[in-house]
Amino acid sequence: MGLSIEVGILADLIENDEEGAAHCRQEFATLNKYLASVHLPQHSEPEKVRVWSTSMFGYSGLHYLRRIAAHLDASGKLPEPGDTNSAQDPMLVHYGADFPGPNPLKPFGAYDHLIIHSDAEGYYLPQDFPCVLFPGEHYPVAGGMVGSSPQLLKECKRVADALKLPLDLDPESDEVHAATQAQGSGDVLWKRYGVESFSCLRLYVAAAHSTKTGAAIVFT
C-alpha cells in the first residue's frame, strides 16, 4: 500500500465504478460550493479525458521531496539526500509549524502547494490560485487542503532545476526506478537524490497533465 495519484479520476470511474463516480461527483460539487464562497471559478471535472495515474514511492517518497523543498526555501541549497527520517527533518517540520494556518492572505513560502497538502488524499485543481485552499468543516472534502496544479508544476520545476533532473525522463523508466535503489550514491546529481527525483518527476507529470487537460490531480 502507498500513495497513488490520478489525473482524470471521474472519467476513470465512469468507465469502471458507477458508485465511485457518484461519490466523486459529490466531492466536486462540495468543492465547487466552497470555490463559489471564496469567489473562485467553478471546477468542471471532465468526464472524457486521457487518464494518467501512477504510484508514488510509498507514502514516504513525498516527504523526501518535501524535505528538500523546505531546505531550498530556507537557504537555497540542497541538503544531503534524504532517508527514512525525512518526515522528521527540522526544516520540514518548521515549514509546517510556521505556516500561518487556514486561508492565508498571501503565500507563506516558495513551496506551499507541494508541502502544505495531505500526504494521503486530496485534490489539486487546474486553476492558478496563489494560496493553498482550506475548505474547512462547512465544505468537507478529502484531505482538507486543496492545491493548485499550475503552482505545483512551478514548484516541482524549481526543485528539478536544483536537482538537475531532466523533466523529459519517462517516470516509469528503469533508470528512474534504479535511482531509488541507490539513494545517496553516484556521480549524477539527480540520481544521488533518487527518491526525491522519482517523486518530483511523477508530481511534475501529473501537474502538467492536469493543467493541460483541466482534470484535477487526486491523491488516493
N, C-alpha and C positions, 0 to 999 in steps of 0.2 A: 504494500500500500504506500501511497505517497501523493504528492500534489500533481494534478493534471490540469492542463489549460486547454481551452477550446475557443475557437472563433467560429461563430455560426451555429450556436447550440440549438436555437429554435428550429432552424432548417433540419438539423440532425434529428431532433426529437419528433418533428412532424413525420419524418420517414420511419422512425423506429420505436417511438414510445408515445402514444397518444396521451396517456395520463401525465407523463412527464412534460409534454408540450403545453398542456393546460396549466400546470403549475408554473412553468416558465413564463407563460403569458401573464399570469397573475403577478409574478415578481416584477416584470417590466411595467405593468400597469401601476403598481405601487411606486416604483421608481419614478415613473412619469408624473405622478401626483406630487412627489417631492420636488422634481425639477420645476414644475409649474409654480410651486410655492416659493422658489428662490429665483424665479424669472429666467430660467434657462430653457433652451429649446427641448421639446419632447424628443425622446429616442424612439425611432421606429425600427425595431429589430427585423431584419429581412427574413422572409420565410423561404426564400430560394437564394442560396449563395454557396460558393465553394467552401466547404467546411475544412478547417485546419485544426488539428489537435496534436498534442504531444504530452509526454510525461516529463516532469522535472526530475532533478536528482533527489528523489525522496522529498521530504519537506525541508531538509537541512540545506540543500543547494541554494535556496533563495536567501538564506541567512549568510552564506558565504558571500553572495553577491552584495547584499545589503551592507555587510561589514565594510567592504572596500569602498562602497559609495559613501558611507559615513566618514571614512578617513579622507577620501578625496574632498568632501565638503569642508572638513575641518582644516586640512593642511595642503590640499592639492597634490598630495603624494600617496603613492600606493604603499600599504603596509606589506608585510610578508604574506605569502599565500596562506589562506585560512585552513582551519582544521575543524574537528568536530565540536570545538568550543566557540565557534564563530558567533553564535547567537548571544553569547555572554560577553562578547568583546565590549570593553568600557565605552569606546567611541560610539558604537551602535546603540548601546543601552542609553547613553546620554542623549543621542539624537531623539530617541523616542520619548525619554523623560522630559526633555526640554521643549518638545513640541507644544505649542500653545493650547491645544485642545480642539474640540469640535468647531468647525466653521471659522477658521482663521480669516482675517480680513486680507491677508497677503501671504504669499508663500513663506515658509519658515526657512527652508534651505534649498539647496540645488537638487535634492533627490527625494522630495516629499512623496511623489507618486510611486516611486519604487519602494520606499521604506515604510511609509505610513499607509499600510493596507494589510488586510488579513493574509496570513500565510497559508490558509487552508480553503477559503471560499470567498466569493465576492466578484465584483464587476469592475471593468474598465470600459468606459463609454467612448465612442469615436467622436468626442467633442473636445475642443481645445479650451478647457477652463483651467485657470492657473492654480487654484487651491483644491486640495482633496476635499471631497464632499462627505458629510456625515448626516445621513437621512434621519437618524435618531429613532426613538421609540414610537413616534407617531407614524413613521413610514418604514416599518421593519423589512429590511432586505438582507439577504445573506451577506455575511462579512461585516456589515455595519459601516464600511468605508468604501467610497466609490472613487476610482481614479480616472484620469483622462488618458486615452490611448495615445494621442499625439504628444502629450507631455511625457508619458512613459517612453515613447520612441526616442525623444530627445535625450532623456536621462540615460537610457541604455547606450545610445551612441556616444555620449561623453565617457561612460565607463569603458566602452570598447576602444575609444581613442587612447585612453590611458593604458589599456592592456595591449595596445597594438593588435587588436583582434580583427581580422578581416571579416566584415559583415556579409560577404558573399559566400562564406563557407556554408555547406549543407549541414544543418544542425543534427542530422541523423547519420552523418558520415562516420566511418571507423576512426578517422583521425581525431574528431571531436570527442568521441567516446573514449578513445585510448588516453587522451589527455587527463581525463578524470581519474584514471588508474595510476597516473604518475604525478599526482599532485605535489607541487613543490620542487620538481626536478626538471632538468632540461635547459637548453640554451635559448629556446624561443620563448619570449616573454609570455604570450598568451597561454602557451602550453604549461608553463610553470604554475599558472593560475587556472588549472584545468577545470575545476568545478565551477569557479566563478565565470569562466568563459563559456562553458556548457550552458549555464543558467542565463547569462546575458544574451547569448545568441538566440535562445528559444524565446525569451521575452521580446527581444527586438523583432523577430519574425512575426510573432503574434501581434505586436503593436502595429507593425507595418500593414499586416493583412486586415486588421480591424479598421485602421484609418482609411485604407483603400476601399474596403467593401461596405463600410457602415455597420458592420456587425460588432457586437460587444465582445470583449475578452471575458471569459468566465473561468474562475478558479473553482475546481471541484476536487 
